[in-house]
């Protein structure tokens, strides 16, 4: 028989070891038979504590190996990162020439969705995967990071997508927002301009289609700014409007036609005062034989984080010398930074 004084420490060790073994069995699926063999070997050792210590060391080594194999892949920084899926260069390549499965997966991850055909305002679950043009531009849309902007045009989806990525210093690219603009007859004109702060660009959109029916066609001028990792329209106003409606409800044959056409010009603020760029709008309105012109001055409001308008007499156009090319002075015109064509 085994002496009581000798069994007691062995028994206590076995009880403790049993708790550890049960823990690893429950959490990591260690085979019950394997652990039984280890425990039985320890119990049958009798007074041979040296043999039991050797078995205990072997058991510990096996447990450590199991812990390493199971736990290390779950450690975030040891995981293999899929860098290519959200790298802007790889995104452009996939959208241009990737397989249907790759483009479908990427569209799901980046929120590139086709509009809902039954209700344009309703959320769609259909991915847009076919594009005629995919362009990329590296710009700074904020003060703390670099940005990559991908512009993808799809006539099949009647859409133009603005896909934005951000990267802080020595960090990986991460996807920020994806914004869809409606495209029917022609895609909107998209460019970049520093309107508020030197070195920081805004996305300028001309001729965004907001209404297209038999009696009304409307296109808007929009300025998009990256605020809190979201693209926010900080200026959104009518650029072109063609409206046809009955002059009198009882006589549909007599139609009234109205048209509005606006042009937008940058007026640089004084660099010494730190004033931001102002945008002067010239609106020409026509209704039958009535024509008139009016001006609005759009000024950046830092508290509201929006451009706000006020009436203007247009005198600032006559005070400054006329440019050689008007388009070069228009907001987001030929003088603004354009996406590179590939």
Secondary structure, DSSP 4 states (H G I P E B T S, - for coil): ---HHHHHHHHHHHHHHHHHHHHHHHHH---HHHHHHHHHHHHTTTT-HHHHHHHHHHHHHHHHHHHHHHHGGGSGGGSPP--GGG-HHHHHHHHHH--HHHHHHHHHHHT-BPPPSS-TTS---PBP---SEEEEEEE--SSS-EEEEEEEEETTTTEEEEEEEEE-TTS--EEEEEEEEE-SSSPPEEEEEEEEETTEEEEEEEEEEEEE-SSEEEEEEEEEEEETTEEEEEEEEEEEEEEEEEEETTEEEEEEEEEEEEEEEEEPPPTTTTPPPEEEEEEEEEETTEEEEEEEEEEEETTTTEEEEEEE-SHHHHHSPPPS-HHHHBTTSTTSB-PBP-
